[in-house]
Each structure stands twice: as C-alpha cells, then as structure tokens.
Amino acid sequence: MSILLEQKQALIAGDGQLPVKMAENATKNGLEVICISLSNDNVKDLKKVCSKVYSVGAGELLKIKKILQNEQIKQLTFLGKVHKGLILRRPKFDSMALELIKKVKRLNDDQVMLTVVEELNKIGVTVLDQTIFIKNLMIPAGVLGKLKPTEDQIADVQYGYWLAKEMGKIDVGQSVVIKDKMVMAVEGN
C-alpha cells in the first residue's frame, strides 16, 4: 500500500539524530517539515532543516494539538527517544494529558502511544510509519557478512527476536543477546 504524502509534514522529535535524519530526507524530497521538539538534545540541528521548530513539553498535549491545527498538519511522524525520566522529573501535564493518563489502563509505551495516536486521528492527523523518511538508514534483511549463520545460530536469532518482542509488550527493553539458547544480556529501561 502506497501512501500519498502531504507537502507539509510534522515531526514530533525526541532525543538523538534520527529525527534530524528524517527532517533532512523529507526536505531533500521537497517537503516542508514542521518540528515539535520534546527534547533540547537536537534542536540546533533540527532548526537547520525544518521550516519551524516548536519546543514543547511531553505532557503539553493541548499546545501540541494547537500547533498541529494552526499549521494545518494532516500527517505526522514520531522519531527519537523520549525518556520516562523527563516526564517524571519535570512533569508538565495539561488537562488533555491528564485525561489521557486516566484513560490508559497501563502507562507503558505502547498503551500511551496508541492513545495519543487515537487522539490525533480525532483531529484529522494521521501518524505515519517511522521508516518512511529514513529507509536509506535501514539495514536490509538477510546475511550482512561473508559467513552464513548455522542452524543453531538461526534458532538463537529466532528466540531472541521472539523474546525482544515479548519484552517490548511489557515495556522492559528492546534488545537481548542470546547464545546457545541462553539469555546472556538484556537491555533494560
């Protein structure tokens, strides 16, 4: 399925360089990027490639909604890490954020994000797949080196993939290291 991209795109940016790369690629393809930055980490770089950059707290949903409506945004991409500590250390929750928090059964990343996406859909904003503008940064599927994995290594990869997906569901991390069907390391939040 191919999606028709709007000329004006919004980016809600967390930490890191991925949001910057997204904005660079979208701009190179003739699109205008309006950035709503939840982080100070990359604002300087984002200002070089985005037509506008708004700095907003992660819990200021009314402000985000107003920006999207004023800018007439129809499509949006989320990219970059938003640390939970940021929300816990400096909580700035407006009335909309507080209502959404009450709605969510569990405050894990997936539940919160799905609830936010539903709210954005209500105001006519579609959240796009994060990879649309950064496909050039994606590693292709398959063997990347000269050596093909053994059957045991493939079994470890399959087990690790399953385990990482399960960990993501319960919001405890995204990465695991498996060797000989044993968990050797786990990324924690």
Backbone hydrogen bonds, N-H to C=O, Kabsch-Sander energy under -0.5 kcal/mol:
donor,donor_aa,acceptor,acceptor_aa,energy
5,L,3,I,-0.6
9,Q,7,Q,-0.6
9,Q,32,E,-3.3
10,A,75,Q,-2.0
11,L,34,I,-2.4
12,I,77,T,-2.8
13,A,11,L,-0.8
13,A,36,I,-2.1
14,G,79,L,-2.7
15,D,81,K,-3.2
21,K,17,Q,-2.6
22,M,18,L,-2.5
23,A,19,P,-2.3
24,E,20,V,-2.6
25,N,21,K,-2.6
26,A,22,M,-2.6
27,T,23,A,-2.5
28,K,24,E,-2.6
29,N,25,N,-1.2
30,G,27,T,-2.0
31,L,26,A,-2.3
32,E,7,Q,-2.7
34,I,9,Q,-3.0
34,I,32,E,-0.5
35,C,33,V,-0.6
35,C,52,K,-2.9
36,I,11,L,-3.4
37,S,35,C,-0.6
37,S,54,Y,-3.4
38,L,13,A,-3.2
46,L,42,N,-2.5
47,K,43,V,-2.5
48,K,44,K,-0.6
48,K,45,D,-0.7
49,V,45,D,-0.6
49,V,46,L,-1.1
50,C,46,L,-2.4
51,S,33,V,-1.9
52,K,33,V,-1.0
54,Y,35,C,-3.1
56,V,37,S,-2.8
56,V,54,Y,-0.6
60,E,57,G,-1.9
61,L,59,G,-1.1
64,I,60,E,-2.0
65,K,61,L,-2.9
66,K,62,L,-2.4
67,I,63,K,-2.3
68,L,64,I,-2.5
69,Q,65,K,-2.3
70,N,66,K,-3.0
71,E,67,I,-2.5
72,Q,69,Q,-1.0
73,I,68,L,-2.7
74,K,8,K,-0.5
76,L,126,T,-2.3
77,T,10,A,-2.0
79,L,12,I,-2.1
81,K,15,D,-1.0
83,H,81,K,-0.6
86,L,83,H,-0.9
87,I,83,H,-0.9
88,L,84,K,-2.3
89,R,85,G,-3.2
90,R,86,L,-1.6
94,D,59,G,-2.4
94,D,92,K,-0.6
98,L,94,D,-2.4
99,E,95,S,-2.0
100,L,96,M,-2.2
101,I,97,A,-2.5
102,K,98,L,-1.8
103,K,99,E,-1.4
104,V,100,L,-1.8
108,N,106,R,-0.7
112,V,108,N,-2.5
113,M,109,D,-2.7
114,L,110,D,-2.7
115,T,111,Q,-2.0
116,V,112,V,-2.3
117,V,113,M,-2.7
118,E,114,L,-2.1
119,E,115,T,-1.9
120,L,116,V,-2.4
121,N,117,V,-2.5
122,K,118,E,-1.6
123,I,119,E,-0.8
123,I,120,L,-0.9
124,G,121,N,-1.7
125,V,120,L,-2.5
126,T,74,K,-3.1
126,T,124,G,-0.5
128,L,76,L,-3.4
128,L,126,T,-0.6
132,I,129,D,-1.5
134,I,131,T,-1.1
137,L,134,I,-2.1
138,M,135,K,-1.4
154,I,150,T,-2.4
155,A,151,E,-2.2
156,D,152,D,-2.1
157,V,153,Q,-2.4
158,Q,154,I,-2.6
159,Y,155,A,-2.4
160,G,156,D,-2.9
161,Y,157,V,-2.7
162,W,158,Q,-2.3
163,L,159,Y,-2.7
164,A,160,G,-2.7
165,K,161,Y,-2.1
166,E,162,W,-2.3
167,M,163,L,-2.6
168,G,164,A,-2.1
169,K,165,K,-1.6
170,I,166,E,-1.3
171,D,168,G,-0.8
172,V,167,M,-2.0
177,V,185,A,-2.5
179,K,182,M,-2.4
182,M,179,K,-1.4
184,M,177,V,-3.4
184,M,182,M,-0.6
185,A,177,V,-1.3
187,E,175,S,-2.8
189,N,172,V,-0.5
